[in-house]
């Protein structure tokens, strides 16, 4: 619960900057998050809740973060990379 409140606070903190970059008539804010991760989904929800912007599109797209054309490392390869 504390971590979620922190992320919501970050959204509130960023609101002015984001609105400033969007101009006087803000349109839709599109946020893409890793739909395959519950944690990323929750973080996106909390950040957007903190922003409090009225017109927001959330797009969950696991392929953006795990594209099929990228090779998948084996557990052994990951372990070697961490040890390196």
N, C-alpha and C positions, 0 to 999 in steps of 0.2 A: 504494500500500500504506500509506503514512504517513497519508493522509487517512482511509482506512478505519479505521485504529487510533484516530485521533482521535474519530471518530463512535462507535466501540465504547466508548471511554473516557467519552464524554458519556453513553452509556447507563448505564454503571456508576455514574457520578456522580448520575444522576437516579433510580436505583433506589430509594433510601430515600425520596425525596420522593413518588414515584409510589405505592409501597407504603403510605406514610402516608396518602395521599388515598384509597386503595382500602379502607382499614379492615383489621380483623383477619383477615377471610376473603376475600382478593382473588379476584375472579372473572376472567373473561376480559378481556384488554385488546385492544380492536379498533383497529387502525391502518389508516388509509386513505392510500394513496399513489398517485401518478400512474402508472398501469400503462403508459402510453405512453412513459415515460421510463426507460431502463435505469439512469441515474444515480439517479433517485428510488427505484427498486426496490432498488438496492444500498445506498443510504443507509438505507432502512427495514430491510433485513436486518441491517445492521451495528448500528443503534441497538437493535433488538430483541435481537440477540446480546449486546450489552453489558448490557442490562437483565437478561437471564438469567431471565426469568419463565417458569414452566413451562407455562402455559396461555395461548397467544397466538393470536389470529386476525389474519391479514394479509389485507387486501382491496385488490386492485388495481382502481381504478376511474378510467379516463381521463376519463369524462364529468364527474366532480366538478371536475376542473381545466380542462376544455375543454368546457363545456356547449354543446349544439347551439343553444340560444336566444341565445347571445351572438354579436354580429356579428364576423365575421372581418375583420381589417384587412388591407389590401393592403400590399405591401412599401413602396410610396411613402408611405402613411399612417403606417406605423411609422417610416420615416425622418424624416418631418416632425415627429412627436412627439418623437423623440430630439433633433432640432435645436432644438426650442422651449425 
